[in-house]
Amino acid sequence: MCGIVAYIGTKPAADLLVEGLKRLEYRGYDSAGVAVLGDHGIAMERAVGRVANVEARVDAAGDIFRGTLGLAHTRWATHGGVTEANCHPHTDDRNDICLIHNGIIENYGALRTWLQERGHTFKSETDTEVLAVLIGELYEGDLEAAVQAALKEVTGAYAIAVICAQEPDTLVCARKGSPLLIGVGSGEYVVASDASAIVAHTTQAFALDDYNVCKLTRDAIQTSTIDNQAVTPKMMQLEMDLEQIELGGHPHYMHKEIFEQPESLRMTLRGRIDKNEGRIVLGGLLSHASQLVRARKFILTGQGTALHAAMIGEYLFENLAKVPTEIEYASEFRYRNPIVEEGTVVAAISQSGETADTLAALTEAKDKGALALGVVNVVGSSISRETDAGVYLRVGPEIGVASTKAFTGQVAALTMMAIFLGRRRLMSVEECRAMLDELELVPEKIERILGSADTIKRVTEKYVNQENWLFLGRGYNYPTALEGALKLKEISYIHAEGMPAAEMKHGPIALITEGMPVVFIANRGAQYAKVLANIEEVRSRGGHVIAIATEGDTEITSLAEDVLYVPDITEPLSPLLTVVPLQLMAYYAAVARGHDVDKPRNLAKSVTVE
Ligand code: M6R
């Protein structure tokens, strides 16, 4: 999604802004722009395509970009095509107000008509330009007051940063529904959509709250509501260092993050397994432990990969904690008028903590009286701030657009939550200890799978020219099949479908043709024999079976063209292992097809609009 970076301080703004844009590239974008306010007034360059394109234009423009106040933006088109005119920053029709925006101004059509009636003209098709012109219309010598007045007229979501040619020492930012962090350095401020564009300059920051406006000058911060009531920002320490967001010798972030999983999972588990007492310690849930234990129903919600983790969570909660659990796309939950009764707990699963649909579902659940939990990676994110209690993933920054280590972190966190509840409900100390013993071994077992990456690459390359793939699994590994298909389509653009293995017979079997790759998650478990029967059905129609199987399983070799082994593990924990070969298959397929794995077509890392 769109990325915002803005700067006011004493350093040359242009270099810092371009560097910030490069740090935000992972979020996904189609065009970029930079504006600097200096002695020459507002200098602005925008370009379609990579940040490097706008960087070249800024460099060529030379001195007019000298200045210590500026804005920059990566755009992910929503309103209006991918054209230079639609790129941010946008100025008002007098070129006095200059603005960058993340979000959607829903009533922009009505505002545009009103402004046109007052004689204003527009250069783009965007909702953002309407906001710039509106601020210009309301400007009477005080940028902060004009922004406050304009935002009272606006419906929708926004994170904005605004400068004004008449106020060379002022940067104004505001937020409603889209993330915005303000990094506080010494005599300088860096404003950005996420911490990755800030941490090179400062680790002190605060997150702007909804309906808040922040005026930054070189030596002061003033935060207020749009009604001009003073607000005291809550400062926090950003828990991210530069090394974590650099490639560190890996060819892509996705590669780095797949291979980081043994370590990222150790971080997720660290300090939370108490084998002596046979229990899980989750500090973020303790304040609501008795309410959670008495809960009558859990609803786990999220989007994309996070929803797949939630689906595994449903099996874990029902099997280990014996508590009724449902899962639902956050986007559907929100608008369906869901029944939330006494004793309902809603848990939002999200890596970024900023997914608009998930955040809205959580707000809906809270309004209906549910206890709201978060299973989130980014500390201090919007979702984490909205919840009553929760569990952080602690997997470190995930930069790759295709989620990998966050998925295993989510599944591990949900497993721990299920054991936390189960132990307080029906699980015995012995059952719990046995599960904890297995959980502790997961990182080491993933290391073993990663050791077979060359085999996974070789097998993937055999099928890489096939345009249609199926992923099939049962029980705990039905969601893993969905995740395998999602990974493959996201970055390799191969059409892939995931489904329960038994569902194939109810229609999709018609798609199977000679040589079509069908990936079966066929590890040993309760439904192993049934999966073997499904494999036979595929083989008899000419499909080529790639089986993810348990080490030592020789029976499967006679049924599958290719077998990728994972270590043996108790079934509830098996998705933590079986997903790893699927992540690697997607990665190697995308590389073999020549795609830029970290910048997949049309995708954004964090979807902050509905
Ligand atoms: O940040 P979130 O976990 O809330 O993001 C949810 C989905 O947008 C995300 O998992 C998406 O499906 C990924 N691209 C999957 O790789």
Residues whose N, C-alpha, C, O or C-beta is under 5 A from the ligand:
A	BS01	M6R	Q303 G304 T305 A306 I349 S350 Q351 S352 G353 T355 V401 A402 S403 A604 K605 V607
